[in-house]
Structures are given as structure tokens and as C-alpha cells.
């Protein structure tokens, strides 16, 4: 059976002293270390979450800029295609006009040479006819 005497009081006092010493030397520093570590992890998690948000915002901004750039490039490419098509069409029209002018000039020149050749040949034909008549009849034809 348990008897209450002075030893029990001394045991309780020893226990309280031991709890006080352990609390000062072991429990408080350990609990403070655990608390500090928990706070560090919490702040690190918050910082990671903030960085993830910033990263996502930067990714979205980059994607938006990239999409805008692609649209602008496609628009400029289409614009350049239409400009080059117009320039090609203008070049072809100019070439056709130039070819038409050259053809017209060549036709005029050929017409002129043909008329010159006809007049030259008609004069020579008359002389040749006179010569043939002279050879055939033996004398010069009187006109």
C-alpha cells in the first residue's frame, strides 16, 4: 500500500525539478527548433507557390507574345505574297506590253521591207522581162 510521507514529497519535488530542467534544456529548444523548421517550410512553400504563379504568368505572357508574333508574321507573309503577286502581274503586263511593242515594230519593219522588196522586185521584173523579150526575139522591144 502507498503511504504518504516525506519521501513522497521529495520525489514529487525531484520530479518537478527534473521536469523544469528538461523543459528548459530539452523540450523548449526542441519545440522551438520544430516551430522554426515548420515556419521555414511554410514560408518556403509560400515562396514556391508565388514563384509558380509568376512562372505561369510569364509562360502565359510568353505564349501570348508568341501567338501575337505568329499572327503578325502570317499577316506580313500574306501581305508580301499579295505584293509579290501584284508585282509579278505588273511585270508580266509590262513584259506583254513590251513584247507587243516589239512585235508591232517588227511587223512594221517587215511590212516596210516587204514593200521595198516589192518595188525593187517589180523594177527588176520589168528589166528582166525586157531582157527575156530581147533574148527571145533578138532585138529590143519598143515601148
SULGIQUI-V853510 format. One record per run of one state. SS is the DSSP state (h for helix, s for strand, l for the rest). FROM is the first residue (numbers start at 0). TO is the last residue. Records with the same first field share a line. If there is no record, write none. Layout:
# SULGIQUI-V853510
SS = FROM-TO / FROM-TO
This chain:
# SULGIQUI-V853510
l = 0-4 / 137-142
h = 5-136
